[in-house]
């Protein structure tokens, strides 16, 4: 509760004017703060890009972006599934403190407005400070295209209520798998895609998001902006207007579709980078590219075709490396080192404080992330040792993980013993070192005891036990 109270107090400073842009020296006309573009793919595997070892899917634009910028090898998503990962990204709170910790709450929430009517969702609250609200308070124009996944309609958590002046996309993650939908949300209002009505399939939603991004950059090139481009590809269901170079491959249809989706994503990132140059703002724009979690499970006939996780264990939904380690490429000509590879360890929770440092805002209190700007700028090679935390409070099996330095601890099931892996020697997490590293296990157990707060929406077995005990008193 203290976490959220502190964030509310900090947010209030914006609205009373104490952190108005005129108080930020870096926001002068002579030295305009950089534009920030955050591109997030959906279910893209760690090794799905050529610059991360992919051999069968062509990604020349992102490979070139890596050559012109900095490629990270040990960056982590906020969670192993969509909604909580995006919540961590937007709020800087890890999944033991974030309000949204799983795609669907076990307790509470509301029925989906559009999508699977049998599922419930949580929406962000007024008290949940987002990076968009933070940047908007500093005078940034803010835009979102693609998949929000953190609110239902007419709630406090919609994009416009969370700091985005302009938006086009899906509010709900289940709806986001319909690439030929006839309904999107524009600035929190229903937006009819007329060319897809009556089962027509003429407009691929991903293309609309690319067009939105290109237009947003053109219109706001004279003023600092934050663009969150939350692409929905290559999430299942795997469909694309054109299989392109993969149409003649001797692969299953869905494999060809997947490859074409990744290459289409790559091409559109290239178009966006070209637009920055055409608009004359390439040298004042930082672009970050990543994925919301690891690769999703696939059909047996192409499960291993692309080796999308590389040598990492697990997939989407798992707190092993394959579920949470993601690609991260950062580019800013003349500022971010060129053609370098970094093994610095950081996570989605670090994006908000990093953006705050870029803009010149004070440190945001009571969040879990830390600014990694010195790492991105090449001033330091690594982050200071600290714990990173993940949990997935799925009702079927509670998962928990943390990393400190080279060590990674994993718990599969509430109250179960910890597994321990040395990620420097064993990035594939094949050899459990728990029995031989008792002091390390003890330090992780102590950390886990205080790393999270209970959530009424995903009660643990201990929380249920305490509630029953209090009821019986």
C-alpha positions as CSV (number, residue, x, y, z in Angstrom):
1,X,0.0,0.0,0.0
2,X,2.9,2.3,0.8
3,X,4.1,1.9,-2.8
4,X,0.9,3.2,-4.3
5,X,0.5,6.0,-1.8
6,X,3.9,7.3,-2.7
7,X,3.2,7.2,-6.4
8,X,-0.1,9.0,-5.9
9,X,1.7,11.8,-4.0
10,X,4.4,12.0,-6.7
11,X,1.7,12.2,-9.4
12,X,0.0,15.0,-7.5
13,X,3.1,17.1,-7.9
14,X,2.6,17.2,-11.6
15,X,-1.0,18.4,-11.5
16,X,-0.3,21.2,-9.0
17,X,2.5,22.5,-11.2
18,X,5.5,21.8,-9.1
19,X,7.0,19.7,-11.9
20,X,5.7,21.7,-14.8
21,X,7.9,21.6,-17.9
22,X,9.1,25.2,-17.2
23,X,10.9,23.9,-14.2
24,X,12.9,21.5,-16.3
25,X,16.0,23.2,-17.7
26,X,16.6,20.6,-20.4
27,X,13.2,21.4,-22.0
28,X,14.4,24.8,-23.4
29,X,14.0,25.5,-27.1
30,X,17.8,25.5,-27.6
31,X,18.2,22.0,-26.1
32,X,15.0,20.1,-26.7
33,X,14.7,16.8,-24.8
34,X,14.9,13.8,-27.1
35,X,12.0,12.1,-28.7
36,X,11.5,8.6,-27.3
37,X,10.1,5.7,-29.4
38,X,9.4,2.4,-27.7
39,X,8.6,-0.5,-30.0
40,X,7.3,-3.7,-28.5
41,X,6.7,-6.8,-30.5
42,X,4.2,-9.4,-29.2
43,X,5.5,-12.9,-28.4
44,X,8.7,-12.4,-30.5
45,X,11.3,-14.9,-29.3
46,X,14.7,-14.0,-28.0
47,X,16.5,-15.4,-31.0
48,X,14.0,-14.4,-33.8
49,X,16.1,-11.6,-35.1
50,X,19.2,-12.1,-37.3
51,X,21.3,-10.0,-34.9
52,X,20.4,-12.6,-32.2
53,X,21.3,-15.6,-34.3
54,X,18.2,-16.2,-36.4
55,X,19.1,-18.1,-39.6
56,X,15.7,-18.6,-41.4
57,X,13.8,-15.3,-41.0
58,X,15.1,-12.2,-42.6
59,X,15.3,-9.1,-40.4
60,X,17.7,-6.7,-42.2
61,X,16.2,-3.5,-40.8
62,X,16.5,-4.5,-37.1
63,X,19.9,-6.0,-37.8
64,X,21.0,-2.7,-39.2
65,X,19.5,-0.9,-36.2
66,X,21.7,-3.1,-34.0
67,X,24.8,-2.2,-36.1
68,X,23.9,1.5,-35.7
69,X,23.1,1.1,-32.0
70,X,23.5,-1.0,-28.9
71,X,22.3,-4.6,-28.6
72,X,21.6,-6.0,-25.2
73,X,21.8,-9.8,-24.4
74,X,20.4,-9.9,-20.9
75,X,17.3,-7.7,-20.8
76,X,14.1,-9.1,-19.2
77,X,10.4,-8.5,-19.8
78,X,8.3,-7.6,-16.9
79,X,6.5,-11.0,-16.8
80,X,6.2,-14.1,-19.0
81,X,2.8,-13.1,-20.3
82,X,1.3,-10.0,-21.9
83,X,-0.7,-7.8,-19.5
84,X,1.6,-7.9,-16.5
85,X,4.6,-7.4,-18.6
86,X,3.1,-4.3,-20.1
87,X,2.0,-3.1,-16.6
88,X,5.6,-3.4,-15.4
89,X,6.9,-1.6,-18.5
90,X,4.4,1.3,-18.0
91,X,4.7,1.7,-14.2
92,X,8.2,0.7,-13.2
93,X,6.8,-1.7,-10.6
94,X,7.9,-5.4,-10.8
95,X,5.3,-8.1,-10.9
96,X,5.4,-8.5,-7.1
97,X,4.2,-5.0,-6.6
98,X,2.4,-4.1,-9.9
99,X,-1.4,-3.9,-9.9
100,X,-1.8,-6.3,-12.8
101,X,0.1,-9.5,-12.3
102,X,-1.6,-11.9,-14.7
103,X,-3.7,-11.7,-17.8
104,X,-6.9,-12.5,-15.8
105,X,-7.5,-11.9,-12.1
106,X,-8.4,-14.9,-10.0
107,X,-10.6,-12.7,-7.9
108,X,-12.4,-9.5,-8.9
109,X,-12.0,-7.6,-12.2
110,X,-14.7,-7.1,-14.8
111,X,-16.0,-9.0,-17.7
112,X,-14.4,-8.3,-21.0
113,X,-16.3,-5.8,-23.1
114,X,-14.9,-7.1,-26.4
115,X,-13.2,-10.4,-26.7
116,X,-13.7,-13.5,-24.6
117,X,-16.8,-12.8,-22.6
118,X,-16.0,-15.6,-20.2
119,X,-12.8,-13.9,-18.9
120,X,-12.3,-11.0,-16.5
121,X,-9.8,-8.2,-16.6
122,X,-8.3,-5.6,-14.3
123,X,-7.8,-2.1,-15.5
124,X,-5.2,0.3,-14.3
125,X,-6.3,2.8,-11.6
126,X,-5.9,6.5,-11.2
127,X,-3.2,5.9,-8.7
128,X,-1.1,3.9,-11.1
129,X,1.4,6.4,-12.5
130,X,2.6,5.5,-16.1
131,X,5.6,6.6,-18.0
132,X,3.2,8.4,-20.5
133,X,1.8,10.5,-17.6
134,X,5.3,11.3,-16.5
135,X,6.4,12.4,-19.9
136,X,3.2,14.3,-20.6
137,X,3.8,16.2,-17.4
138,X,7.1,17.3,-18.9
139,X,5.5,18.7,-22.0
140,X,5.8,15.7,-24.3
141,X,3.3,14.8,-26.9
142,X,2.3,11.2,-26.3
143,X,1.0,8.6,-28.7
144,X,0.1,4.9,-28.5
145,X,-0.5,2.5,-31.4
146,X,-1.3,-1.2,-31.1
147,X,-2.0,-3.3,-28.0
148,X,-2.7,-1.6,-24.7
149,X,-4.0,-4.6,-22.7
150,X,-4.3,-2.7,-19.4
151,X,-7.9,-1.5,-19.4
152,X,-11.5,-2.2,-20.5
153,X,-13.5,0.7,-22.0
154,X,-14.8,3.5,-19.7
155,X,-12.3,2.8,-16.9
156,X,-9.6,4.8,-15.3
157,X,-7.0,2.7,-17.1
158,X,-7.7,3.6,-20.8
159,X,-4.8,5.1,-22.8
160,X,-6.2,8.7,-22.6
161,X,-6.6,8.4,-18.9
162,X,-3.1,7.1,-18.5
163,X,-1.2,9.8,-20.3
164,X,-1.7,9.2,-24.1
165,X,-3.1,12.1,-26.0
166,X,-3.5,10.1,-29.1
167,X,-4.0,6.3,-29.5
168,X,-5.2,3.7,-31.9
169,X,-5.5,0.0,-31.2
170,X,-6.9,-2.7,-28.9
171,X,-7.7,-2.2,-25.3
172,X,-8.0,-5.9,-24.6
173,X,-5.4,-8.6,-25.4
174,X,-7.9,-11.2,-26.5
175,X,-9.3,-8.8,-29.0
176,X,-5.8,-8.0,-30.3
177,X,-5.4,-11.5,-31.9
178,X,-8.1,-10.4,-34.5
179,X,-5.9,-8.9,-37.2
180,X,-8.8,-8.2,-39.4
181,X,-11.1,-6.7,-36.8
182,X,-13.8,-4.2,-37.8
183,X,-13.5,-2.3,-34.5
184,X,-10.5,-0.6,-32.8
185,X,-10.3,2.1,-30.2
186,X,-9.1,5.6,-31.3
187,X,-8.5,8.1,-28.4
188,X,-10.7,5.8,-26.2
189,X,-13.6,5.9,-28.6
190,X,-14.8,3.1,-30.9
191,X,-13.2,3.3,-34.3
192,X,-14.9,1.4,-37.2
193,X,-12.6,-0.4,-39.6
194,X,-15.2,-0.3,-42.4
195,X,-13.1,-2.3,-44.9
196,X,-13.4,-5.3,-42.6
197,X,-17.1,-5.3,-42.1
198,X,-19.3,-8.2,-43.1
199,X,-16.4,-10.6,-42.9
200,X,-14.3,-8.7,-45.4
201,X,-10.6,-9.0,-44.8
202,X,-9.2,-5.9,-46.5
203,X,-7.3,-4.1,-43.8
204,X,-4.6,-5.7,-41.7
205,X,-4.6,-3.9,-38.3
206,X,-0.8,-4.0,-38.0
207,X,-0.6,-1.8,-41.1
208,X,-2.9,0.8,-39.4
209,X,-0.5,1.0,-36.5
210,X,2.5,1.6,-38.7
211,X,0.6,4.3,-40.5
212,X,-0.4,5.9,-37.2
213,X,3.3,5.9,-36.1
214,X,4.6,7.4,-39.3
215,X,1.9,10.1,-39.2
216,X,2.5,10.8,-35.5
217,X,6.2,11.4,-36.2
218,X,5.5,13.7,-39.1
219,X,3.0,15.8,-37.2
220,X,5.1,16.2,-34.0
221,X,8.6,16.6,-35.4
222,X,8.8,20.2,-34.0
223,X,8.1,19.1,-30.4
224,X,9.4,16.4,-28.1
225,X,7.3,13.3,-28.2
226,X,6.9,9.8,-26.8
227,X,5.6,7.1,-29.1
228,X,4.7,3.7,-27.7
229,X,4.4,1.4,-30.7
230,X,3.0,-1.8,-29.3
231,X,2.8,-4.0,-32.4
232,X,0.5,-7.1,-32.1
233,X,2.7,-9.3,-34.4
234,X,3.8,-12.0,-34.4
235,X,1.3,-13.2,-31.8
236,X,-0.9,-16.2,-32.6
237,X,-3.2,-16.4,-34.5
238,X,-0.6,-16.5,-37.3
239,X,-2.0,-14.7,-40.3
240,X,-0.6,-12.1,-42.7
241,X,-1.7,-10.6,-46.0
242,X,1.3,-11.9,-47.9
243,X,3.8,-14.7,-47.1
244,X,6.4,-12.9,-49.3
245,X,9.7,-14.7,-49.7
246,X,8.4,-17.5,-47.5
247,X,5.5,-18.6,-49.7
248,X,7.6,-21.2,-51.6
249,X,9.3,-22.6,-48.5
250,X,8.6,-26.3,-47.6
251,X,7.2,-25.3,-44.3
252,X,3.8,-25.6,-42.6
253,X,1.5,-22.7,-43.4
254,X,1.6,-21.2,-40.0
255,X,5.4,-21.3,-40.0
256,X,5.4,-19.4,-43.3
257,X,2.9,-16.9,-41.8
258,X,5.0,-16.4,-38.7
259,X,8.1,-15.7,-40.6
260,X,6.3,-13.3,-42.9
261,X,4.9,-11.5,-39.8
262,X,8.3,-11.1,-38.3
263,X,9.7,-9.8,-41.6
264,X,6.8,-7.4,-42.0
265,X,7.5,-6.1,-38.5
266,X,11.1,-5.6,-39.4
267,X,10.3,-3.8,-42.6
268,X,7.9,-1.4,-40.8
269,X,10.6,-0.6,-38.2
270,X,12.8,0.3,-41.1
271,X,10.1,2.6,-42.5
272,X,9.8,4.3,-39.1
273,X,13.6,4.9,-38.9
274,X,13.5,6.3,-42.4
275,X,10.8,8.6,-41.4
276,X,12.9,10.0,-38.6
277,X,15.6,10.9,-41.1
278,X,13.1,12.4,-43.5
279,X,11.7,14.5,-40.7
280,X,15.1,15.7,-39.7
281,X,14.9,14.4,-36.1
282,X,16.9,11.2,-36.4
283,X,19.8,12.6,-34.3
284,X,17.4,13.7,-31.5
285,X,15.4,10.5,-31.2
286,X,16.1,7.4,-29.1
287,X,14.5,4.2,-30.4
288,X,14.1,1.1,-28.3
289,X,13.0,-2.2,-29.7
290,X,12.0,-5.3,-27.7
291,X,9.3,-8.0,-27.1
292,X,6.7,-8.3,-24.3
293,X,7.8,-11.9,-23.4
294,X,9.4,-14.9,-25.0
295,X,8.1,-17.1,-27.8
296,X,4.7,-18.7,-27.5
297,X,4.3,-22.5,-27.7
298,X,3.8,-23.6,-31.3
299,X,2.4,-26.5,-33.3
300,X,4.5,-29.7,-33.2
301,X,5.3,-29.6,-37.0
302,X,7.2,-26.4,-36.6
303,X,7.9,-26.1,-32.9
304,X,11.7,-26.0,-33.4
305,X,12.0,-24.8,-36.9
306,X,13.2,-21.3,-36.1
307,X,14.9,-22.0,-32.7
308,X,13.3,-18.9,-31.5
309,X,14.5,-19.1,-27.9
310,X,18.0,-20.0,-28.9
311,X,19.5,-22.2,-26.1
312,X,17.2,-20.8,-23.4
313,X,14.9,-22.9,-21.4
314,X,11.1,-22.4,-21.4
315,X,8.7,-20.3,-23.4
316,X,6.0,-17.7,-22.9
317,X,4.2,-18.3,-19.6
318,X,7.4,-19.6,-17.9
319,X,9.7,-17.7,-15.5
320,X,12.7,-19.6,-17.0
321,X,14.9,-17.6,-19.3
322,X,13.0,-18.5,-22.5
323,X,9.8,-16.9,-21.1
324,X,11.3,-13.6,-19.9
325,X,14.6,-12.8,-21.6
326,X,13.9,-10.7,-24.6
327,X,15.8,-8.9,-27.4
328,X,16.6,-5.2,-26.7
329,X,18.1,-2.9,-29.4
330,X,18.6,0.8,-28.7
331,X,19.6,3.4,-31.2
332,X,20.3,7.1,-30.9
333,X,22.8,8.4,-33.5
334,X,25.7,10.3,-31.9
335,X,24.7,9.4,-28.3
336,X,24.2,5.6,-28.0
337,X,27.4,3.6,-28.8
338,X,27.4,2.2,-32.3
339,X,27.7,-1.5,-33.1
340,X,28.2,-2.6,-29.6
341,X,26.9,-5.5,-27.6
342,X,26.2,-5.3,-23.9
343,X,25.6,-8.0,-21.3
344,X,24.3,-5.6,-18.7
345,X,21.3,-7.0,-16.8
346,X,18.2,-4.9,-16.6
347,X,14.4,-5.2,-17.0
348,X,11.2,-3.5,-18.1
349,X,10.8,-1.9,-14.7
350,X,13.8,0.2,-15.5
351,X,12.3,1.9,-18.5
352,X,10.2,4.5,-16.6
353,X,13.1,5.8,-14.4
354,X,15.4,5.8,-17.5
355,X,12.9,8.0,-19.4
356,X,12.7,10.2,-16.3
357,X,16.4,10.7,-16.3
358,X,16.4,11.5,-20.0
359,X,13.9,14.2,-19.5
360,X,15.5,15.6,-16.4
361,X,12.7,14.7,-14.0
362,X,13.6,13.7,-10.4
363,X,13.8,10.1,-9.3
364,X,10.3,8.6,-9.1
365,X,9.8,7.3,-5.5
366,X,8.6,3.9,-4.5
367,X,9.2,2.0,-7.8
368,X,11.3,-1.0,-8.4
369,X,13.1,0.1,-11.5
370,X,16.4,2.0,-11.7
371,X,17.6,4.2,-14.5
372,X,19.9,2.4,-16.9
373,X,20.7,5.5,-18.9
374,X,24.5,5.4,-18.0
375,X,24.5,1.8,-19.5
376,X,22.6,2.8,-22.6
377,X,24.8,5.9,-23.1
378,X,28.0,3.8,-22.7
379,X,29.2,5.5,-19.6
380,X,29.1,2.3,-17.6
381,X,29.5,-1.4,-18.7
382,X,27.2,-2.9,-16.1
383,X,24.6,-2.2,-13.6
384,X,25.2,-2.3,-9.9
385,X,24.3,-5.7,-8.4
386,X,20.7,-5.9,-7.4
387,X,17.8,-8.3,-7.3
388,X,15.4,-8.5,-10.3
389,X,12.0,-10.2,-9.5
390,X,9.2,-11.9,-11.4
391,X,6.2,-13.9,-10.5
392,X,3.3,-15.5,-12.3
393,X,0.4,-16.0,-9.9
394,X,-1.5,-18.4,-12.2
395,X,-4.1,-20.3,-10.2
396,X,-2.8,-23.6,-11.6
397,X,0.8,-23.1,-10.5
398,X,2.4,-20.1,-8.7
399,X,5.8,-19.3,-10.3
400,X,8.4,-17.1,-8.8
401,X,11.9,-16.1,-9.9
402,X,14.7,-13.6,-9.1
403,X,18.1,-12.8,-10.4
404,X,21.1,-11.4,-8.5
405,X,24.4,-11.2,-10.4
406,X,25.0,-14.5,-12.1
407,X,22.5,-16.4,-10.0
408,X,18.9,-17.1,-10.8
409,X,16.5,-18.6,-8.4
410,X,13.2,-20.2,-9.6
411,X,10.3,-21.5,-7.5
412,X,7.7,-23.7,-9.2
413,X,4.7,-23.9,-6.9
414,X,4.0,-21.9,-3.8
415,X,6.1,-23.1,-0.9
416,X,8.2,-25.4,-3.1
417,X,12.0,-25.5,-2.7
418,X,14.1,-23.1,-4.8
419,X,16.0,-24.1,-7.9
420,X,19.3,-22.3,-8.5
421,X,21.2,-21.7,-11.7
422,X,24.5,-20.0,-12.6
423,X,23.5,-18.1,-15.7
424,X,27.1,-17.3,-16.6
425,X,28.1,-20.9,-16.8
426,X,24.6,-22.3,-17.6
427,X,22.3,-19.9,-19.4
428,X,20.1,-22.8,-20.5
429,X,19.3,-23.5,-16.8
430,X,20.1,-27.2,-17.0
431,X,22.0,-27.7,-13.8
432,X,20.3,-27.0,-10.5
433,X,23.0,-25.8,-8.0
434,X,20.6,-25.5,-5.0
435,X,22.1,-28.4,-3.0
436,X,25.7,-27.1,-3.3
437,X,25.1,-23.4,-2.8
438,X,23.3,-23.1,0.5
439,X,24.3,-19.6,1.4
440,X,23.1,-18.3,-2.0
441,X,19.8,-20.1,-1.5
442,X,19.4,-18.6,1.9
443,X,20.0,-15.1,0.5
444,X,17.3,-15.7,-2.1
445,X,14.9,-17.1,0.4
446,X,15.4,-13.9,2.5
447,X,14.8,-11.8,-0.5
448,X,11.6,-13.6,-1.6
449,X,10.2,-13.2,1.9
450,X,10.0,-9.4,1.4
451,X,10.0,-9.0,-2.4
452,X,6.3,-8.9,-2.9
453,X,3.1,-7.6,-1.5
454,X,0.0,-9.8,-1.4
455,X,-2.6,-9.0,-4.0
456,X,-6.3,-9.5,-3.3
457,X,-6.8,-10.4,-7.0
458,X,-4.3,-13.3,-7.0
459,X,-4.3,-14.6,-3.4
460,X,-1.5,-17.0,-2.5
461,X,-2.1,-20.1,-0.4
462,X,-0.7,-18.3,2.6
463,X,-3.0,-15.3,2.0
464,X,-6.0,-17.6,1.7
465,X,-5.0,-19.3,5.0
466,X,-4.6,-15.9,6.8
467,X,-8.0,-14.8,5.5
468,X,-9.7,-18.0,6.7
469,X,-8.0,-17.7,10.1
470,X,-9.1,-14.1,10.5
471,X,-12.7,-15.1,9.6
472,X,-12.7,-17.8,12.2
473,X,-11.5,-15.5,15.0
